[in-house]
Amino acid sequence: MSYFTWKEIGLTSDCQSLEAMASRFEEAASLMRRMAKKGFKLEHKDKKQVISHHDSDIFKEWGFINEESPCKQLTLIVEDMKIR
């Protein structure tokens, strides 16, 4: 029997069929398109792909956790307070 090894493990590791894998990819693609319409961006930092948004409130609304360093987060809070 001919075969190849599927190496993606995060998104489809619990799928039991190719149909389930296709559904998972379609769900992920739909989510990514909705995120793009809301202003989320894909960036490359230190050889990693990161998803960002310029508006921290929208970022929080979607339930994402800010991975920026605490020092940077505090700087953003101070700068935001100056604006008000």
Secondary structure, DSSP 8 states (H G I E B T S, - for coil): ---------TTTTT--SHHHHHHHHHHHHHHHHHHHHTT-EEEEETTEEEEE-S-HHHHHHTT----S-HHHHHHHHHHHHHH-
